[in-house]
Amino acid sequence: AVLLLGDNTYPAGTLAEFTGCYGPTWGRFKERTLPAPGNHEYYTAGARGYFDYFGKAAAGGYYRVQLGSWQLYSLDSNLAPGPAAVQLAWLKAELAANPSHCTLAYWHHPLYSSGGHGSMPNMRAAWETLHAAGAEVVLSGHDHDYERFAPQDGAGNFAPRGVRQFVAGTGGAFLTPFLLPLANSEVRDNSRSGVLRLRLHDGGYDWEFLEAEYEGFPNGNAPDRGEGKCH
């Protein structure tokens, strides 16, 4: 499966960008793509280019899918307070109706980030809801870098049974500097483009950052990798 973390085309998420640029590249894997929208998608009114291109796969902006023994939740971090409250109520109901030993969620704006945009608090309630349900992993983008955090609660405290967040904003836009590193930031890298590969096992997961090879890359440093267990 290909999980999209938003800002999937530049600059404005138009349908022409999706069909003319995204389509010939990552669009080759459209049938197994699970998208989430970013703020650039909404530079087109109502993110119409995004929703028209992905159709049923975008499922109105947020949805749940099952991959193996894992439950995955794609959320929209661009919503105004009213629609965001509806999304949160949906998330709570879905988590209650679909208990799982292993849970992953993904959206565009990171709750925690040491990058230029910094931490975005609008998804804190969703994080707290996922933490209460025992979720393992949250994926986000937005900042143009790669960052991995230790498991945390919704207040940014280290929590052994907390949620581990990855920021994977390294899909091709210019890389940006880190600011003040946050307390539970374990790995930060703004020196390479690439993707995060996750293997979702029964009872656990492992990760590896895969660097794109082009024009002098890879840069010679070992990429990030590791593993975790489900709660």
C-alpha positions in Angstrom: 0.0 0.0 0.0 1.1 3.6 -0.7 0.1 6.0 2.0 0.0 9.7 0.9 0.6 12.3 3.7 -0.7 15.3 1.8 0.8 18.0 -0.4 0.8 15.3 -3.0 1.2 17.8 -5.9 2.5 21.4 -6.1 1.7 24.1 -6.1 -2.1 24.1 -5.8 -3.4 20.5 -6.0 -5.3 21.0 -9.3 -6.7 18.1 -11.3 -4.2 19.0 -14.0 -1.3 18.6 -11.6 -2.6 15.2 -10.5 -3.2 13.9 -14.0 -0.2 15.5 -15.7 2.5 15.1 -13.0 1.4 12.7 -10.3 -0.4 10.3 -12.7 2.7 9.3 -14.7 4.8 8.8 -11.6 3.2 7.7 -8.3 -0.1 7.4 -10.1 1.1 4.1 -11.5 0.3 2.7 -8.0 -3.1 4.4 -7.8 -5.0 1.1 -7.3 -3.2 0.5 -4.0 -2.9 4.1 -2.8 -4.5 5.3 0.4 -4.4 9.1 0.3 -4.7 11.9 2.8 -5.0 15.6 1.8 -2.6 18.4 2.7 -2.9 22.2 2.7 -1.7 22.5 -0.9 -4.7 20.3 -2.0 -6.9 22.9 -0.5 -5.3 25.7 -2.5 -7.9 24.5 -5.0 -11.3 25.2 -3.6 -12.7 22.3 -1.6 -9.6 20.3 -2.7 -11.6 19.3 -5.8 -8.5 18.3 -7.8 -7.6 15.8 -5.1 -11.1 14.4 -4.6 -11.8 14.2 -8.3 -8.5 12.4 -9.0 -8.8 9.8 -6.2 -12.5 9.4 -6.2 -13.8 6.7 -3.9 -10.3 6.1 -2.5 -10.4 9.6 -0.9 -13.7 8.6 0.8 -14.9 12.1 1.6 -11.6 13.1 3.3 -11.3 10.5 6.1 -11.7 6.8 6.3 -10.6 3.5 7.9 -9.1 0.5 6.1 -7.7 -2.8 7.3 -4.3 -4.1 6.2 -3.6 -7.6 7.5 -4.2 -7.4 11.3 -3.8 -3.6 11.4 -6.5 -0.9 11.4 -5.4 2.3 9.5 -7.1 5.6 9.8 -6.6 8.4 7.2 -7.6 11.8 8.6 -7.9 15.3 7.2 -5.9 17.8 9.3 -7.2 20.8 7.2 -10.7 20.9 8.6 -12.4 23.9 10.3 -13.6 23.3 13.9 -17.1 22.2 13.0 -16.1 19.5 10.4 -13.1 18.6 12.6 -15.5 17.8 15.5 -17.5 15.5 13.2 -14.3 13.8 12.1 -13.3 13.3 15.7 -16.7 11.8 16.7 -16.4 9.4 13.7 -12.9 8.4 14.8 -14.0 7.6 18.3 -16.9 5.6 17.0 -14.7 3.7 14.6 -12.1 2.9 17.2 -14.8 1.6 19.6 -16.4 -0.5 16.9 -13.1 -1.9 15.5 -10.8 -2.8 18.4 -7.4 -3.8 17.2 -4.1 -4.9 18.7 -2.3 -2.8 16.1 -3.5 0.7 14.9 -1.9 3.3 12.7 -3.2 6.8 11.7 -1.9 9.4 9.2 -2.6 13.0 8.3 -0.8 16.0 7.0 0.0 18.4 9.8 2.3 16.9 12.5 1.2 17.4 16.1 4.9 17.4 17.0 7.7 18.7 14.7 11.1 20.3 15.2 10.9 21.6 11.6 10.2 25.0 10.2 6.4 24.8 10.5 6.7 23.4 14.0 4.1 21.6 16.0 0.5 21.9 14.9 -2.0 21.6 17.8 -5.2 21.2 15.7 -4.9 17.4 15.8 -4.2 17.0 19.5 -7.7 15.7 20.2 -7.3 13.0 17.5 -3.9 12.0 19.0 -5.4 11.7 22.5 -8.2 9.6 21.2 -5.8 7.3 19.4 -3.5 7.1 22.4 -6.5 6.1 24.6 -7.3 3.4 22.2 -3.7 2.1 22.3 -2.6 3.2 18.8 1.0 2.6 17.8 2.0 4.9 15.0 1.0 8.3 13.5 2.5 9.5 10.2 2.6 13.1 9.1 4.3 15.4 6.5 4.1 19.2 6.0 7.6 20.0 7.2 10.1 19.1 4.4 12.3 16.8 6.5 12.3 13.4 8.1 11.9 13.1 11.9 11.2 10.2 14.2 9.9 10.6 17.8 9.8 8.3 20.8 6.3 7.2 21.9 4.4 10.1 23.4 1.1 11.1 24.9 -1.1 14.0 23.8 0.8 16.4 26.0 4.2 15.6 24.4 5.4 13.5 27.3 7.4 10.3 26.8 5.1 7.4 27.3 6.2 3.7 26.9 2.7 2.9 25.7 2.4 6.1 23.8 2.1 6.8 20.0 5.3 7.0 17.9 5.2 9.7 15.3 7.1 9.9 12.0 7.3 13.1 9.9 8.1 12.0 6.4 8.0 15.2 4.3 10.8 14.2 1.9 8.8 13.4 -1.2 10.6 15.9 -3.5 10.0 19.5 -2.5 13.0 21.5 -1.3 14.3 20.4 2.1 14.0 22.9 5.0 16.0 23.5 8.2 15.2 22.2 11.7 14.5 24.7 14.5 14.7 23.9 18.2 14.7 20.1 18.6 11.8 18.8 20.7 12.4 16.7 23.8 11.4 13.3 22.4 12.8 13.8 18.9 15.1 10.8 18.3 16.2 11.1 14.7 16.2 14.2 12.4 17.4 14.3 8.8 16.9 17.1 6.2 19.8 15.9 3.9 17.9 13.6 1.6 14.7 12.9 -0.3 13.0 9.5 0.0 10.2 7.5 1.5 9.4 5.7 4.7 8.8 2.0 4.3 6.8 0.3 7.1 6.3 -3.4 7.4 3.2 -4.2 9.5 3.4 -7.6 11.2 1.1 -9.4 13.5 1.9 -7.8 16.8 4.6 -5.3 15.6 6.2 -3.3 12.9 9.5 -2.2 11.5 10.5 0.9 9.6 13.3 2.0 7.2 13.8 5.3 5.5 14.6 4.6 1.8 16.7 7.3 0.2 16.1 8.4 -3.4 19.1 7.9 -5.6 19.7 10.8 -8.0 22.4 13.3 -8.9 25.0 12.4 -6.3 22.7 10.9 -3.8 22.6 8.8 -1.6 24.6 11.0 0.7 26.6 8.2 2.4 25.0 8.3 5.8 23.1 5.3 7.1 19.3 5.9 6.9 17.0 5.4 9.9 15.6 2.0 10.7 14.1 0.1 13.7 11.2 -1.8 15.0 8.4 -1.6 17.5 5.8 -3.8 19.1 2.0 -3.3 19.3 0.5 -2.5 22.7 
